[in-house]
Amino acid sequence: ERLAALYLIAKGYRIVARRFKCPGGEIDLVARRGRALAFVEVKYRADLAQAALAVTPAGQRRIAAAARHWLARHPGATGLDLRFDAILLSPRAWPRHIVSAFDDPLTY
């Protein structure tokens, strides 16, 4: 997660929160750049394809639930452009930032 945070900072993001935990979910990173607020899932696996597969629907639901808790504690953020991103990490590969990796599964 530290490498993912540094990568986002290098891309112009400000890390707002790390490892936000609440009943039913957890968010690895919350990052902001301009009007965009990203709830970021970080996955480290042997290769980037495996890391991408690790962002499961069940995990997406947990992240979305945690995002709702985070927003309830930070009501000023609700006016921002909210999204769910993923940072994929693997040995000997550049980090891959997937913007809007998934939609909020709790809205369906």
Secondary structure, 3 states (H helix, E strand, C coil): CHHHHHHHHHCCCEEEEEEEEECCEEEEEEEEECCEEEEEEEEECCCHHHHHHCCCHHHHHHHHHHHHHHHHHCHHHHHCEEEEEEEEECCCCCCEEEEEEECCHHHC
